[in-house]
Every structure is written in structure tokens, then in C-alpha cells.
């Protein structure tokens, strides 16, 4: 005759059953990409998010938003900015994380990637369980890319979108750590302005999300500040291009964003009247031949250098006419 199971055996059975039925861990921890045991429900939320962002349907988006997010100030404008990116390009999942939080006030998880390209996520533990999704353009040939970050929390009324942001992820096809490596190479060659411009781009995309922090963020910042100090020490604006007979004077050098990438823009004051476009263009041809002597490296290893000629320095007080030109290097 079989004996009846004891109370402890019955309780143990139901505990095992509950554990097997649960698709998610209950102990604090984080799981990345293929480590996530039940990603389908999150991917359905992501599909719905991208679908509604594509058409900027705020009402439909509210069905997957948390109550707090729905009541956020400037929510509509924020969604519009993200939606504008999705309308232009298709986005795919780069990385995803499922998290069971240890702390309520805040927590940090590591990407598990070592070296400068690795990163960590620092966030407020809004609920016990959270899910993070990071999207980038599907077309990898796009030179300047943004990252869309979506954060979902598990509330007592279900999984809902609690945070959404978009920031620059790549410039000229490179992430912040890759740009910093490129800037260091330019610096080693004595190309100080290139090093400054490229390291500035690295800083611009060093935080592709409010949550995202590269392991090398401090090193990137220190290098940029070092190059900035040296550039200000070496170049006192206006800088005369002495090799050109008309002695144009460079008044500013900055990064200019275009659909084809980010390139140096050189602002200079010319003594030639802007209305004389033939003479202005001829002077610019002479500048292009000599610019590498004034700004070493500026005319190398890039597709374009952009120029803008003025007859007087621009200011915030009045509008100043200018004549723009492009030097194609490749």
C-alpha cells in the first residue's frame, strides 16, 4: 500500500511547479541578449513601439506606456523627435537586457565587454523587474547614426514603456571609442585640428543614451581637454593664411554635420567682395592648395573640407553675408 505524500513533499512539489512555470528569474541579476529566457513578449512590445513611432501615433503608443510616462511634461514633443528618426530609417535591436533589481534607488549593470568599447548602464530601479532595449539603424552604411533606448518596467498593471530617448551613436561610421582612437592617431601625426575635431565628435556620441556610459568615457574626456588646451595655445585666431597673396584670415574651425558625414568647416574673412564670386572661388582654390601648411592634416583622410568666406566676422548682433564652398578630397 502506497503511503500518502507528506505536507513537506506536497509543498515542495508546488514550489518546483511554480518555478518551472515562471519564465523569469526571481533573484536579483541581469541577463543580456540570448541569455534572456523569454524574450518574445519583450520583442512584441518593441515591434509595437517601432510600428507606432513610424507613424507617430501617440494614442496607440499610450497603450504600452506607463501612467507616469503618459503624464510626462513635453511627452508629445519627445516622442516626435524619436519618431522622426524611425520615419527616416529602419531600426533594429543592438542589445537588450532583462533585469531583476537589487536596489530601488539605483543600480548599475555591465555590458560584459572589456576594454574601451565596453559600457555599463546606470539607472533608477523604478520597479523590481525591468527590460532595456537599444536600437540602431538597420542600414550600417549611414555615416551618422542615432541610438534609440527604450526602458520597460513591470507594474501591477503589466509591462509598460517607462522611458524613451534618442542620442547620437556614431559619427562618420564610428562609435565614440573608435573616434577617440582615430583622434589619437591624428594627434600622433601632429594633426592637431583634426585631433580636436574628431575627439569633439567622440564626446558628442559618448552618451548614446542617458543610461549608457562607456568604460573609456573619462579617458576620452581627458584626451579632448588636453587637445583643446594645446590647440588654443598653438592657434591664436584670426589665423592668417600667409601663403595666399590675398591674406585671408581664418576666424573659426568647427565640425559641420551633413548627410554624408561630419567634416571640418573653415570660416575665413576675405578682402575680396563676396559679390565677385569668380575672384572668391579663385582665392579659395589658392587656399585649398596651401591650407595643409597652416592646418596640418586638415586636407587629408576625409571626403570633404567645407569653407565659408565672409567680408567681416559674424556676430550675434547682425546677419553677415557669406559664400560657401566645398573642397572634395576623395
Residue pairs with C-beta under 8 A, 6 or more apart in sequence:
5 13
23 37
23 38
24 37
24 38
24 98
24 100
24 129
25 31
25 37
25 100
26 100
27 100
28 100
28 101
28 102
29 99
29 100
30 97
30 98
30 99
30 100
30 109
31 37
31 97
31 98
31 99
32 95
32 96
32 97
32 111
32 112
33 95
33 96
36 42
36 96
36 97
36 98
39 96
39 98
41 159
42 96
42 98
42 131
42 133
42 152
42 159
43 93
45 64
45 131
45 152
45 159
45 161
46 93
46 133
46 135
46 150
48 60
48 64
49 61
49 64
49 150
49 161
49 164
50 86
50 91
50 135
52 60
52 61
53 61
53 79
53 82
53 83
53 86
53 87
54 83
54 86
54 87
56 79
56 80
56 83
56 87
58 76
58 79
61 79
61 161
62 70
64 160
64 161
65 160
65 161
65 162
66 153
66 155
66 160
66 161
66 162
67 160
68 162
69 75
69 160
69 161
69 162
69 163
69 164
72 78
78 164
78 165
79 164
81 166
82 148
82 164
82 165
82 166
85 91
85 146
85 148
85 166
86 148
89 137
89 138
89 139
89 142
90 137
90 138
90 139
91 135
91 136
91 137
91 138
91 148
92 135
92 136
92 137
92 138
93 133
93 134
93 135
94 134
94 135
94 136
94 147
95 111
95 132
95 133
95 134
96 131
96 132
96 133
96 134
97 109
97 121
97 131
97 132
98 129
98 130
98 131
99 107
99 109
99 129
99 130
99 131
99 132
100 128
100 129
101 107
101 125
101 127
101 128
101 129
101 130
102 125
103 125
104 125
105 124
105 125
106 122
106 123
106 124
106 125
107 122
107 123
107 125
108 120
108 121
108 122
108 123
109 120
109 121
110 118
110 119
110 120
111 118
111 119
111 120
111 121
112 118
113 119
114 215
115 215
115 216
116 177
116 180
116 181
116 214
116 215
116 216
116 219
117 175
117 177
117 178
117 214
117 215
117 216
118 214
118 215
119 212
119 213
119 214
119 215
120 213
120 215
121 132
121 211
121 212
121 213
122 211
122 213
123 130
123 132
123 151
123 211
126 153
126 162
127 153
127 154
127 155
128 154
129 153
129 154
130 151
130 152
130 153
130 154
131 151
131 152
131 153
131 159
132 149
132 150
132 151
132 152
132 211
133 149
133 150
133 151
133 152
134 147
134 148
134 149
134 150
134 208
134 209
134 212
135 147
135 148
135 149
135 150
136 145
136 146
136 147
136 148
136 169
136 170
137 145
137 146
140 173
141 173
143 170
143 171
143 172
143 173
143 259
143 260
143 261
143 262
144 168
144 170
144 171
144 172
144 257
144 261
144 262
145 168
145 169
145 170
145 173
146 166
146 167
146 168
146 169
146 208
147 166
147 167
147 168
147 169
147 208
147 209
147 212
148 164
148 165
148 166
149 163
149 164
149 165
149 166
149 167
149 208
149 209
149 210
149 211
149 212
150 161
150 163
150 164
151 161
151 162
151 163
151 164
151 211
152 159
152 160
152 161
152 162
153 159
153 160
153 162
163 210
165 209
165 210
167 205
167 207
167 208
167 209
167 210
168 204
168 205
168 208
169 175
169 205
169 208
170 205
171 179
171 201
171 202
171 204
171 205
171 261
171 262
172 179
172 201
172 261
172 262
173 261
174 182
175 205
176 202
176 203
176 205
176 206
176 208
176 214
176 216
176 220
177 202
177 214
177 216
177 220
179 198
179 199
179 201
179 202
179 205
180 198
180 199
180 202
180 216
180 219
180 220
180 223
182 198
183 194
183 195
183 196
183 198
183 199
183 202
183 223
183 224
183 227
184 195
184 223
186 192
186 194
186 195
186 198
186 297
187 195
187 223
187 227
189 296
189 297
190 296
190 297
191 296
191 297
191 298
191 300
192 227
192 230
192 231
192 234
192 235
192 296
192 297
193 231
193 235
193 253
193 264
193 295
193 296
193 297
193 298
194 264
194 297
194 298
194 300
194 301
195 227
196 224
196 227
196 228
196 231
197 253
197 254
197 255
197 264
199 220
199 223
199 224
199 227
200 224
200 255
201 255
201 262
202 220
202 224
203 220
203 221
203 224
206 214
206 217
206 220
206 221
207 213
207 217
214 220
237 250
237 251
237 252
238 249
238 250
238 251
238 269
238 313
239 249
239 250
239 294
240 247
240 248
240 249
240 250
241 247
241 248
241 249
241 250
241 268
241 287
241 290
241 291
241 294
242 294
243 290
243 293
243 294
244 283
244 286
244 287
244 290
245 286
246 270
246 271
246 272
246 283
246 286
247 271
248 268
248 269
248 270
248 271
248 283
248 287
248 309
249 268
249 269
250 266
250 267
250 268
250 294
250 295
251 267
251 268
251 269
251 310
251 313
252 266
252 267
253 264
253 265
253 266
253 267
253 295
254 264
254 265
254 267
255 262
255 263
255 264
255 265
256 262
256 263
256 264
256 265
256 306
258 304
258 306
260 303
260 304
261 303
263 302
263 303
263 304
263 305
263 306
264 298
264 302
264 305
264 306
265 306
265 307
265 308
266 291
266 295
266 298
266 305
266 306
266 307
266 308
267 308
267 310
267 314
267 322
268 287
268 307
268 308
268 309
268 310
269 309
269 310
269 311
269 312
269 313
270 280
270 283
270 309
270 310
270 311
271 311
272 279
272 280
272 283
272 309
273 279
273 311
274 280
274 309
274 310
274 311
274 321
274 322
274 323
277 323
280 309
280 323
280 325
281 325
283 309
284 307
284 309
284 325
284 327
287 307
288 299
288 305
288 327
291 298
291 299
291 305
292 298
292 299
292 300
298 305
299 305
299 327
299 329
300 329
302 329
302 330
303 328
303 329
303 330
304 326
304 327
304 328
304 329
305 326
305 327
305 329
306 324
306 325
306 326
306 327
307 324
307 325
307 326
307 327
308 322
308 323
308 324
308 325
309 322
309 323
309 324
309 325
310 320
310 321
310 322
311 320
311 321
312 320
313 320
314 320
314 322
